[in-house]
Amino acid sequence: MPRPSADVRVPVLVATGPSRAPPLFGLGLLASRHRVGRMYEVAYAQMNSLAELEVLCRPQAPRLLLVDIALISPESVNRLGDLRRRFAATDWLLGWEAPSLLGLDAAIRSQARGSIEWAASAEQLAHSLDAVLAGALGFPGPVLQALYLSLLRSKASGGRRASGGTTPAVRLTAREEEVLSLMHRDMTNKQIAERLGISVNTVKKHLAHVFAKQGPHSRRWHLA
């Protein structure tokens, strides 16, 4: 009678900012939902910057890396491509409260294979990790749509935002990014207002500020 094969352990590092509490989906061993015998060894590390993440990964980079979007500032987003090339055998996922413009840009620059919201369950994390190891993408449907729209906008603007050229990055407030993210999920102004507990007029004002900051053609790009 053949002996059962030993568990396959896949190292996963969850790298978060210093103020982030341990994720709700927990740490330690997490069983794959797609392959019997595969176990994810989930480790957790708090840090202050991407530079600290690079130092941590030098001795032995993990197979899968879940990076807190809070570690990625608009100033450091250009480093993501270099880090991705330096640790080519590591697949990246991003962790966030909810998708944002910075998060979508970071996903593209780091060639992230998936994302997870910090309130997600262990089941959701396991499914995302399984998808990435299978060569697929571990993004929820609305995030994939938002990523595609982000690429369309970059194409329409001649690639200026994604190329890191001379055009300075547009700084949106946290609320503006939140409203824009919900708009990318095809939510109406009324639905966004109900979700955020604000008035429809306030939603319209936030969107008007976004379009004003990003130039005269911004509205068309966002609605493409």
FIKOLZA-1660 file (N, C-alpha, C; in steps of 0.1 Angstrom, whole numbers, plus 5000, padded with zeros to 4 digits):
% residues 224
   i   px   py   pz ch aa at
   1 5009 4988 5000  A  M  N
   1 5000 5000 5000  A  M CA
   1 5009 5012 5000  A  M  C
   2 5007 5022 4990  A  P  N
   2 5016 5033 4990  A  P CA
   2 5014 5042 5002  A  P  C
   3 5025 5048 5006  A  R  N
   3 5025 5057 5017  A  R CA
   3 5020 5071 5013  A  R  C
   4 5012 5078 5021  A  P  N
   4 5008 5091 5017  A  P CA
   4 5019 5101 5016  A  P  C
   5 5019 5109 5005  A  S  N
   5 5030 5118 5003  A  S CA
   5 5030 5129 5014  A  S  C
   6 5042 5135 5017  A  A  N
   6 5043 5145 5027  A  A CA
   6 5037 5158 5022  A  A  C
   7 5033 5166 5031  A  D  N
   7 5027 5179 5027  A  D CA
   7 5037 5188 5020  A  D  C
   8 5033 5195 5010  A  V  N
   8 5041 5205 5003  A  V CA
   8 5039 5218 5010  A  V  C
   9 5050 5224 5015  A  R  N
   9 5049 5237 5022  A  R CA
   9 5053 5248 5013  A  R  C
  10 5045 5258 5012  A  V  N
  10 5047 5270 5003  A  V CA
  10 5048 5282 5012  A  V  C
  11 5060 5288 5013  A  P  N
  11 5062 5300 5021  A  P CA
  11 5055 5312 5016  A  P  C
  12 5048 5319 5025  A  V  N
  12 5040 5331 5021  A  V CA
  12 5044 5342 5032  A  V  C
  13 5048 5353 5027  A  L  N
  13 5051 5364 5036  A  L CA
  13 5041 5375 5035  A  L  C
  14 5035 5379 5046  A  V  N
  14 5026 5390 5047  A  V CA
  14 5033 5402 5052  A  V  C
  15 5036 5412 5044  A  A  N
  15 5044 5424 5048  A  A CA
  15 5034 5436 5050  A  A  C
  16 5033 5441 5062  A  T  N
  16 5024 5452 5064  A  T CA
  16 5031 5464 5071  A  T  C
  17 5024 5475 5071  A  G  N
  17 5029 5487 5077  A  G CA
  17 5029 5486 5092  A  G  C
  18 5035 5495 5100  A  P  N
  18 5037 5493 5114  A  P CA
  18 5024 5494 5122  A  P  C
  19 5014 5501 5117  A  S  N
  19 5002 5502 5124  A  S CA
  19 4991 5492 5121  A  S  C
  20 4994 5483 5112  A  R  N
  20 4985 5473 5108  A  R CA
  20 4984 5461 5118  A  R  C
  21 4972 5458 5123  A  A  N
  21 4970 5447 5131  A  A CA
  21 4972 5434 5123  A  A  C
  22 4975 5423 5130  A  P  N
  22 4976 5410 5122  A  P CA
  22 4963 5408 5114  A  P  C
  23 4963 5403 5102  A  P  N
  23 4951 5402 5094  A  P CA
  23 4941 5392 5100  A  P  C
  24 4929 5394 5097  A  L  N
  24 4918 5386 5102  A  L CA
  24 4919 5371 5098  A  L  C
  25 4925 5369 5086  A  F  N
  25 4926 5355 5081  A  F CA
  25 4936 5347 5088  A  F  C
  26 4944 5353 5097  A  G  N
  26 4953 5345 5106  A  G CA
  26 4966 5342 5099  A  G  C
  27 4975 5335 5107  A  L  N
  27 4988 5332 5103  A  L CA
  27 4991 5317 5105  A  L  C
  28 5003 5313 5103  A  G  N
  28 5006 5299 5105  A  G CA
  28 5003 5291 5092  A  G  C
  29 4998 5278 5094  A  L  N
  29 4996 5269 5083  A  L CA
  29 4981 5271 5077  A  L  C
  30 4980 5272 5064  A  L  N
  30 4968 5274 5058  A  L CA
  30 4967 5264 5046  A  L  C
  31 4957 5256 5047  A  A  N
  31 4955 5245 5037  A  A CA
  31 4950 5250 5023  A  A  C
  32 4956 5245 5013  A  S  N
  32 4951 5248 4999  A  S CA
  32 4937 5243 4998  A  S  C
  33 4929 5251 4990  A  R  N
  33 4915 5246 4987  A  R CA
  33 4915 5238 4974  A  R  C
  34 4926 5238 4966  A  H  N
  34 4926 5232 4953  A  H CA
  34 4935 5219 4952  A  H  C
  35 4944 5218 4961  A  R  N
  35 4954 5207 4960  A  R CA
  35 4956 5200 4974  A  R  C
  36 4952 5188 4975  A  V  N
  36 4954 5181 4987  A  V CA
  36 4969 5179 4991  A  V  C
  37 4973 5182 5003  A  G  N
  37 4986 5181 5007  A  G CA
  37 4995 5194 5006  A  G  C
  38 4989 5204 5000  A  R  N
  38 4996 5217 4999  A  R CA
  38 4992 5225 5011  A  R  C
  39 5002 5230 5018  A  M  N
  39 5000 5239 5029  A  M CA
  39 5008 5252 5027  A  M  C
  40 5001 5263 5030  A  Y  N
  40 5008 5276 5030  A  Y CA
  40 5013 5280 5043  A  Y  C
  41 5026 5282 5044  A  E  N
  41 5033 5287 5057  A  E CA
  41 5032 5302 5057  A  E  C
  42 5023 5308 5064  A  V  N
  42 5020 5322 5063  A  V CA
  42 5028 5329 5075  A  V  C
  43 5038 5337 5071  A  A  N
  43 5045 5345 5081  A  A CA
  43 5041 5359 5080  A  A  C
  44 5043 5367 5091  A  Y  N
  44 5038 5381 5092  A  Y CA
  44 5049 5390 5097  A  Y  C
  45 5051 5401 5090  A  A  N
  45 5062 5410 5094  A  A CA
  45 5057 5424 5092  A  A  C
  46 5059 5432 5103  A  Q  N
  46 5056 5447 5102  A  Q CA
  46 5069 5454 5098  A  Q  C
  47 5067 5465 5090  A  M  N
  47 5079 5473 5086  A  M CA
  47 5074 5487 5082  A  M  C
  48 5084 5495 5079  A  N  N
  48 5081 5509 5077  A  N CA
  48 5082 5513 5062  A  N  C
  49 5089 5505 5054  A  S  N
  49 5091 5509 5040  A  S CA
  49 5094 5497 5031  A  S  C
  50 5094 5499 5018  A  L  N
  50 5098 5489 5008  A  L CA
  50 5113 5485 5010  A  L  C
  51 5121 5495 5014  A  A  N
  51 5135 5492 5016  A  A CA
  51 5137 5481 5027  A  A  C
  52 5129 5481 5037  A  E  N
  52 5130 5471 5048  A  E CA
  52 5125 5458 5042  A  E  C
  53 5115 5458 5033  A  L  N
  53 5110 5446 5027  A  L CA
  53 5121 5439 5018  A  L  C
  54 5128 5448 5011  A  E  N
  54 5139 5443 5003  A  E CA
  54 5150 5436 5011  A  E  C
  55 5153 5442 5022  A  V  N
  55 5163 5436 5031  A  V CA
  55 5158 5422 5037  A  V  C
  56 5146 5422 5040  A  L  N
  56 5140 5410 5046  A  L CA
  56 5140 5398 5036  A  L  C
  57 5138 5401 5023  A  C  N
  57 5137 5391 5013  A  C CA
  57 5150 5387 5007  A  C  C
  58 5161 5394 5010  A  R  N
  58 5174 5390 5004  A  R CA
  58 5178 5376 5008  A  R  C
  59 5178 5372 5020  A  P  N
  59 5184 5359 5023  A  P CA
  59 5176 5348 5016  A  P  C
  60 5163 5348 5017  A  Q  N
  60 5155 5338 5010  A  Q CA
  60 5141 5344 5007  A  Q  C
  61 5139 5347 4995  A  A  N
  61 5126 5354 4992  A  A CA
  61 5115 5343 4993  A  A  C
  62 5103 5347 4997  A  P  N
  62 5092 5338 4998  A  P CA
  62 5087 5335 4984  A  P  C
  63 5080 5323 4983  A  R  N
  63 5073 5320 4970  A  R CA
  63 5062 5330 4967  A  R  C
  64 5055 5334 4977  A  L  N
  64 5044 5343 4976  A  L CA
  64 5045 5355 4986  A  L  C
  65 5042 5367 4981  A  L  N
  65 5044 5378 4989  A  L CA
  65 5032 5387 4989  A  L  C
  66 5026 5389 5001  A  L  N
  66 5014 5398 5002  A  L CA
  66 5018 5411 5008  A  L  C
  67 5018 5422 5000  A  V  N
  67 5023 5434 5005  A  V CA
  67 5012 5444 5008  A  V  C
  68 5013 5451 5019  A  D  N
  68 5004 5461 5023  A  D CA
  68 5005 5473 5014  A  D  C
  69 4994 5478 5009  A  I  N
  69 4995 5490 5000  A  I CA
  69 5000 5502 5008  A  I  C
  70 4998 5502 5021  A  A  N
  70 5003 5513 5030  A  A CA
  70 5018 5515 5029  A  A  C
  71 5025 5504 5025  A  L  N
  71 5040 5505 5024  A  L CA
  71 5044 5512 5011  A  L  C
  72 5034 5514 5002  A  I  N
  72 5038 5520 4989  A  I CA
  72 5032 5534 4988  A  I  C
  73 5041 5543 4989  A  S  N
  73 5038 5557 4987  A  S CA
  73 5039 5562 4973  A  S  C
  74 5032 5573 4969  A  P  N
  74 5034 5577 4955  A  P CA
  74 5049 5580 4951  A  P  C
  75 5057 5583 4961  A  E  N
  75 5071 5585 4958  A  E CA
  75 5079 5572 4956  A  E  C
  76 5074 5561 4963  A  S  N
  76 5082 5549 4962  A  S CA
  76 5076 5539 4952  A  S  C
  77 5065 5543 4945  A  V  N
  77 5059 5533 4936  A  V CA
  77 5068 5529 4924  A  V  C
  78 5077 5539 4921  A  N  N
  78 5086 5536 4910  A  N CA
  78 5096 5525 4913  A  N  C
  79 5098 5521 4926  A  R  N
  79 5107 5511 4930  A  R CA
  79 5101 5497 4928  A  R  C
  80 5088 5496 4926  A  L  N
  80 5082 5483 4925  A  L CA
  80 5087 5474 4914  A  L  C
  81 5089 5481 4902  A  G  N
  81 5094 5473 4891  A  G CA
  81 5108 5467 4894  A  G  C
  82 5117 5475 4900  A  D  N
  82 5130 5470 4904  A  D CA
  82 5129 5458 4914  A  D  C
  83 5121 5460 4924  A  L  N
  83 5119 5449 4934  A  L CA
  83 5114 5436 4927  A  L  C
  84 5104 5438 4918  A  R  N
  84 5098 5426 4912  A  R CA
  84 5109 5419 4903  A  R  C
  85 5117 5426 4897  A  R  N
  85 5128 5420 4889  A  R CA
  85 5139 5413 4898  A  R  C
  86 5141 5420 4909  A  R  N
  86 5152 5414 4918  A  R CA
  86 5147 5401 4924  A  R  C
  87 5134 5400 4927  A  F  N
  87 5129 5387 4933  A  F CA
  87 5120 5381 4923  A  F  C
  88 5125 5377 4911  A  A  N
  88 5117 5372 4900  A  A CA
  88 5110 5359 4903  A  A  C
  89 5114 5351 4913  A  A  N
  89 5108 5339 4916  A  A CA
  89 5096 5340 4925  A  A  C
  90 5094 5353 4930  A  T  N
  90 5083 5355 4940  A  T CA
  90 5071 5361 4932  A  T  C
  91 5059 5356 4935  A  D  N
  91 5047 5362 4930  A  D CA
  91 5041 5371 4940  A  D  C
  92 5038 5383 4936  A  W  N
  92 5032 5394 4945  A  W CA
  92 5017 5394 4945  A  W  C
  93 5012 5397 4956  A  L  N
  93 4998 5400 4958  A  L CA
  93 4998 5413 4966  A  L  C
  94 4987 5421 4965  A  L  N
  94 4986 5433 4973  A  L CA
  94 4975 5432 4983  A  L  C
  95 4977 5438 4995  A  G  N
  95 4967 5438 5005  A  G CA
  95 4962 5452 5007  A  G  C
  96 4949 5454 5008  A  W  N
  96 4943 5467 5010  A  W CA
  96 4930 5467 5017  A  W  C
  97 4925 5479 5022  A  E  N
  97 4912 5480 5027  A  E CA
  97 4902 5479 5016  A  E  C
  98 4905 5485 5005  A  A  N
  98 4897 5485 4993  A  A CA
  98 4905 5490 4982  A  A  C
  99 4902 5487 4969  A  P  N
  99 4910 5492 4958  A  P CA
  99 4911 5507 4957  A  P  C
 100 4922 5512 4952  A  S  N
 100 4924 5527 4951  A  S CA
 100 4932 5529 4938  A  S  C
 101 4933 5542 4934  A  L  N
 101 4941 5545 4922  A  L CA
 101 4956 5541 4925  A  L  C
 102 4961 5544 4937  A  L  N
 102 4975 5540 4940  A  L CA
 102 4976 5525 4940  A  L  C
 103 4966 5518 4945  A  G  N
 103 4967 5504 4946  A  G CA
 103 4967 5498 4932  A  G  C
 104 4959 5503 4923  A  L  N
 104 4958 5498 4909  A  L CA
 104 4971 5500 4902  A  L  C
 105 4977 5512 4904  A  D  N
 105 4990 5516 4898  A  D CA
 105 5001 5506 4903  A  D  C
 106 5000 5504 4916  A  A  N
 106 5010 5495 4923  A  A CA
 106 5009 5481 4917  A  A  C
 107 4997 5477 4915  A  A  N
 107 4994 5463 4910  A  A CA
 107 5001 5461 4896  A  A  C
 108 5000 5472 4888  A  I  N
 108 5005 5471 4875  A  I CA
 108 5021 5471 4875  A  I  C
 109 5026 5481 4883  A  R  N
 109 5041 5482 4884  A  R CA
 109 5048 5470 4890  A  R  C
 110 5041 5464 4900  A  S  N
 110 5048 5453 4906  A  S CA
 110 5044 5440 4899  A  S  C
 111 5036 5440 4888  A  Q  N
 111 5031 5429 4881  A  Q CA
 111 5024 5419 4891  A  Q  C
 112 5017 5425 4901  A  A  N
 112 5010 5417 4911  A  A CA
 112 5000 5407 4904  A  A  C
 113 4999 5395 4910  A  R  N
 113 4991 5385 4904  A  R CA
 113 4977 5384 4911  A  R  C
 114 4976 5391 4922  A  G  N
 114 4963 5391 4929  A  G CA
 114 4962 5401 4940  A  G  C
 115 4951 5401 4947  A  S  N
 115 4949 5411 4958  A  S CA
 115 4940 5405 4968  A  S  C
 116 4940 5410 4980  A  I  N
 116 4932 5405 4991  A  I CA
 116 4928 5417 5000  A  I  C
 117 4916 5418 5004  A  E  N
 117 4912 5428 5013  A  E CA
 117 4915 5423 5027  A  E  C
 118 4919 5432 5036  A  W  N
 118 4923 5428 5050  A  W CA
 118 4912 5422 5058  A  W  C
 119 4900 5425 5054  A  A  N
 119 4888 5418 5061  A  A CA
 119 4885 5405 5056  A  A  C
 120 4893 5400 5046  A  A  N
 120 4889 5387 5040  A  A CA
 120 4891 5375 5049  A  A  C
 121 4885 5364 5046  A  S  N
 121 4886 5352 5054  A  S CA
 121 4898 5344 5049  A  S  C
 122 4901 5334 5058  A  A  N
 122 4912 5324 5054  A  A CA
 122 4908 5317 5041  A  A  C
 123 4895 5314 5039  A  E  N
 123 4891 5308 5027  A  E CA
 123 4894 5316 5015  A  E  C
 124 4891 5329 5016  A  Q  N
 124 4893 5338 5004  A  Q CA
 124 4908 5339 5001  A  Q  C
 125 4916 5340 5012  A  L  N
 125 4931 5341 5010  A  L CA
 125 4936 5328 5003  A  L  C
 126 4931 5317 5008  A  A  N
 126 4936 5304 5002  A  A CA
 126 4932 5303 4987  A  A  C
 127 4920 5307 4983  A  H  N
 127 4916 5307 4969  A  H CA
 127 4925 5316 4961  A  H  C
 128 4928 5328 4966  A  S  N
 128 4937 5337 4959  A  S CA
 128 4951 5331 4957  A  S  C
 129 4957 5326 4967  A  L  N
 129 4970 5319 4966  A  L CA
 129 4970 5308 4957  A  L  C
 130 4959 5300 4957  A  D  N
 130 4958 5288 4948  A  D CA
 130 4958 5293 4934  A  D  C
 131 4950 5304 4931  A  A  N
 131 4949 5309 4917  A  A CA
 131 4963 5313 4912  A  A  C
 132 4970 5320 4921  A  V  N
 132 4983 5325 4917  A  V CA
 132 4993 5314 4914  A  V  C
 133 4993 5304 4922  A  L  N
 133 5002 5293 4920  A  L CA
 133 4998 5285 4908  A  L  C
 134 4986 5285 4904  A  A  N
 134 4981 5278 4892  A  A CA
 134 4984 5286 4879  A  A  C
 135 4990 5298 4881  A  G  N
 135 4993 5306 4869  A  G CA
 135 4981 5315 4865  A  G  C
 136 4971 5316 4873  A  A  N
 136 4960 5325 4870  A  A CA
 136 4961 5338 4878  A  A  C
 137 4951 5346 4878  A  L  N
 137 4951 5358 4886  A  L CA
 137 4942 5357 4898  A  L  C
 138 4946 5362 4909  A  G  N
 138 4939 5361 4922  A  G CA
 138 4932 5374 4925  A  G  C
 139 4926 5381 4915  A  F  N
 139 4919 5394 4917  A  F CA
 139 4904 5391 4917  A  F  C
 140 4896 5398 4925  A  P  N
 140 4882 5397 4924  A  P CA
 140 4878 5404 4911  A  P  C
 141 4866 5400 4906  A  G  N
 141 4861 5406 4893  A  G CA
 141 4861 5421 4892  A  G  C
 142 4856 5428 4902  A  P  N
 142 4856 5443 4901  A  P CA
 142 4870 5449 4900  A  P  C
 143 4880 5442 4907  A  V  N
 143 4893 5448 4906  A  V CA
 143 4899 5446 4892  A  V  C
 144 4896 5434 4886  A  L  N
 144 4901 5432 4872  A  L CA
 144 4895 5442 4863  A  L  C
 145 4883 5445 4865  A  Q  N
 145 4876 5456 4856  A  Q CA
 145 4883 5469 4859  A  Q  C
 146 4886 5473 4871  A  A  N
 146 4892 5485 4874  A  A CA
 146 4906 5486 4868  A  A  C
 147 4913 5475 4869  A  L  N
 147 4927 5474 4863  A  L CA
 147 4926 5476 4848  A  L  C
 148 4917 5470 4842  A  Y  N
 148 4916 5472 4827  A  Y CA
 148 4912 5486 4824  A  Y  C
 149 4903 5493 4831  A  L  N
 149 4900 5507 4829  A  L CA
 149 4912 5516 4831  A  L  C
 150 4920 5512 4841  A  S  N
 150 4932 5520 4844  A  S CA
 150 4942 5519 4832  A  S  C
 151 4943 5507 4826  A  L  N
 151 4952 5506 4815  A  L CA
 151 4946 5514 4803  A  L  C
 152 4933 5514 4801  A  L  N
 152 4927 5522 4790  A  L CA
 152 4930 5537 4792  A  L  C
 153 4929 5541 4805  A  R  N
 153 4932 5556 4807  A  R CA
 153 4946 5559 4805  A  R  C
 154 4955 5550 4808  A  S  N
 154 4970 5552 4806  A  S CA
 154 4972 5553 4791  A  S  C
 155 4966 5544 4783  A  K  N
 155 4967 5544 4769  A  K CA
 155 4962 5557 4763  A  K  C
 156 4950 5562 4768  A  A  N
 156 4944 5574 4763  A  A CA
 156 4953 5586 4766  A  A  C
 157 4961 5585 4777  A  S  N
 157 4969 5597 4781  A  S CA
 157 4983 5595 4775  A  S  C
 158 4985 5586 4766  A  G  N
 158 4999 5584 4761  A  G CA
 158 5008 5577 4770  A  G  C
 159 5003 5571 4781  A  G  N
 159 5012 5564 4790  A  G CA
 159 5019 5572 4800  A  G  C
 160 5015 5585 4801  A  R  N
 160 5022 5594 4810  A  R CA
 160 5021 5590 4824  A  R  C
 161 5009 5586 4829  A  R  N
 161 5008 5583 4843  A  R CA
 161 5016 5571 4847  A  R  C
 162 5015 5561 4838  A  A  N
 162 5022 5548 4841  A  A CA
 162 5037 5548 4839  A  A  C
 163 5042 5558 4831  A  S  N
 163 5056 5558 4827  A  S CA
 163 5065 5565 4837  A  S  C
 164 5059 5572 4846  A  G  N
 164 5067 5579 4856  A  G CA
 164 5075 5590 4850  A  G  C
 165 5070 5597 4839  A  G  N
 165 5077 5607 4832  A  G CA
 165 5077 5620 4839  A  G  C
 166 5077 5631 4832  A  T  N
 166 5079 5644 4838  A  T CA
 166 5066 5649 4844  A  T  C
 167 5054 5644 4840  A  T  N
 167 5042 5648 4845  A  T CA
 167 5041 5644 4860  A  T  C
 168 5039 5653 4869  A  P  N
 168 5038 5649 4883  A  P CA
 168 5026 5641 4886  A  P  C
 169 5027 5632 4896  A  A  N
 169 5015 5623 4900  A  A CA
 169 5005 5632 4906  A  A  C
 170 4992 5629 4903  A  V  N
 170 4981 5636 4908  A  V CA
 170 4978 5631 4922  A  V  C
 171 4977 5640 4932  A  R  N
 171 4974 5636 4946  A  R CA
 171 4960 5637 4949  A  R  C
 172 4953 5627 4951  A  L  N
 172 4939 5627 4955  A  L CA
 172 4938 5625 4970  A  L  C
 173 4927 5630 4976  A  T  N
 173 4925 5627 4990  A  T CA
 173 4920 5613 4991  A  T  C
 174 4920 5608 5004  A  A  N
 174 4916 5595 5006  A  A CA
 174 4901 5593 5002  A  A  C
 175 4893 5603 5005  A  R  N
 175 4879 5602 5002  A  R CA
 175 4877 5603 4987  A  R  C
 176 4884 5611 4980  A  E  N
 176 4883 5611 4965  A  E CA
 176 4887 5598 4959  A  E  C
 177 4897 5591 4964  A  E  N
 177 4901 5578 4959  A  E CA
 177 4890 5568 4962  A  E  C
 178 4884 5569 4974  A  E  N
 178 4874 5560 4977  A  E CA
 178 4861 5561 4968  A  E  C
 179 4857 5573 4966  A  V  N
 179 4846 5576 4957  A  V CA
 179 4849 5571 4943  A  V  C
 180 4861 5574 4938  A  L  N
 180 4865 5570 4924  A  L CA
 180 4865 5555 4923  A  L  C
 181 4870 5548 4934  A  S  N
 181 4871 5533 4934  A  S CA
 181 4857 5527 4933  A  S  C
 182 4847 5533 4940  A  L  N
 182 4834 5528 4940  A  L CA
 182 4827 5530 4926  A  L  C
 183 4831 5542 4920  A  M  N
 183 4825 5545 4907  A  M CA
 183 4830 5534 4897  A  M  C
 184 4843 5530 4899  A  H  N
 184 4849 5520 4890  A  H CA
 184 4842 5506 4892  A  H  C
 185 4835 5504 4903  A  R  N
 185 4827 5492 4905  A  R CA
 185 4813 5493 4899  A  R  C
 186 4811 5504 4891  A  D  N
 186 4798 5506 4884  A  D CA
 186 4787 5509 4894  A  D  C
 187 4791 5515 4905  A  M  N
 187 4781 5520 4915  A  M CA
 187 4776 5534 4911  A  M  C
 188 4763 5536 4912  A  T  N
 188 4757 5549 4909  A  T CA
 188 4761 5559 4920  A  T  C
 189 4759 5572 4917  A  N  N
 189 4762 5582 4928  A  N CA
 189 4754 5580 4940  A  N  C
 190 4741 5576 4938  A  K  N
 190 4733 5573 4950  A  K CA
 190 4738 5561 4958  A  K  C
 191 4742 5551 4951  A  Q  N
 191 4748 5539 4958  A  Q CA
 191 4760 5543 4966  A  Q  C
 192 4769 5551 4959  A  I  N
 192 4781 5555 4966  A  I CA
 192 4778 5563 4978  A  I  C
 193 4768 5572 4977  A  A  N
 193 4765 5580 4988  A  A CA
 193 4760 5572 5000  A  A  C
 194 4751 5562 4997  A  E  N
 194 4746 5553 5007  A  E CA
 194 4757 5545 5014  A  E  C
 195 4767 5540 5005  A  R  N
 195 4778 5532 5010  A  R CA
 195 4787 5540 5020  A  R  C
 196 4789 5553 5017  A  L  N
 196 4798 5561 5025  A  L CA
 196 4792 5570 5035  A  L  C
 197 4778 5570 5035  A  G  N
 197 4771 5578 5045  A  G CA
 197 4772 5593 5042  A  G  C
 198 4773 5597 5029  A  I  N
 198 4773 5611 5026  A  I CA
 198 4762 5614 5016  A  I  C
 199 4761 5626 5012  A  S  N
 199 4750 5630 5003  A  S CA
 199 4754 5628 4988  A  S  C
 200 4744 5627 4980  A  V  N
 200 4747 5626 4965  A  V CA
 200 4755 5638 4960  A  V  C
 201 4751 5650 4965  A  N  N
 201 4758 5662 4961  A  N CA
 201 4773 5662 4965  A  N  C
 202 4776 5656 4977  A  T  N
 202 4790 5655 4981  A  T CA
 202 4798 5645 4972  A  T  C
 203 4791 5634 4968  A  V  N
 203 4797 5625 4959  A  V CA
 203 4801 5632 4946  A  V  C
 204 4791 5640 4941  A  K  N
 204 4794 5647 4928  A  K CA
 204 4805 5657 4930  A  K  C
 205 4806 5664 4941  A  K  N
 205 4817 5673 4944  A  K CA
 205 4831 5666 4944  A  K  C
 206 4831 5654 4950  A  H  N
 206 4844 5647 4951  A  H CA
 206 4848 5643 4936  A  H  C
 207 4839 5638 4928  A  L  N
 207 4842 5634 4915  A  L CA
 207 4846 5646 4906  A  L  C
 208 4839 5657 4908  A  A  N
 208 4843 5670 4901  A  A CA
 208 4858 5674 4905  A  A  C
 209 4861 5672 4917  A  H  N
 209 4875 5675 4922  A  H CA
 209 4885 5666 4915  A  H  C
 210 4881 5653 4914  A  V  N
 210 4890 5643 4908  A  V CA
 210 4892 5647 4893  A  V  C
 211 4881 5650 4886  A  F  N
 211 4883 5653 4872  A  F CA
 211 4890 5666 4869  A  F  C
 212 4888 5675 4878  A  A  N
 212 4896 5688 4877  A  A CA
 212 4911 5686 4879  A  A  C
 213 4914 5678 4889  A  K  N
 213 4928 5675 4892  A  K CA
 213 4935 5668 4881  A  K  C
 214 4928 5659 4874  A  Q  N
 214 4934 5650 4864  A  Q CA
 214 4933 5655 4850  A  Q  C
 215 4928 5667 4848  A  G  N
 215 4928 5673 4835  A  G CA
 215 4915 5672 4828  A  G  C
 216 4913 5680 4817  A  P  N
 216 4901 5681 4810  A  P CA
 216 4895 5668 4804  A  P  C
 217 4904 5659 4801  A  H  N
 217 4899 5646 4795  A  H CA
 217 4897 5635 4805  A  H  C
 218 4899 5638 4818  A  S  N
 218 4898 5628 4828  A  S CA
 218 4885 5621 4829  A  S  C
 219 4874 5629 4828  A  R  N
 219 4860 5623 4829  A  R CA
 219 4858 5612 4818  A  R  C
 220 4863 5615 4806  A  R  N
 220 4861 5605 4795  A  R CA
 220 4869 5592 4798  A  R  C
 221 4882 5594 4803  A  W  N
 221 4890 5582 4806  A  W CA
 221 4883 5573 4817  A  W  C
 222 4878 5580 4827  A  H  N
 222 4873 5572 4838  A  H CA
 222 4860 5565 4834  A  H  C
 223 4853 5571 4825  A  L  N
 223 4840 5565 4821  A  L CA
 223 4842 5556 4808  A  L  C
 224 4854 5554 4804  A  A  N
 224 4856 5545 4792  A  A CA
 224 4852 5531 4794  A  A  C
% end
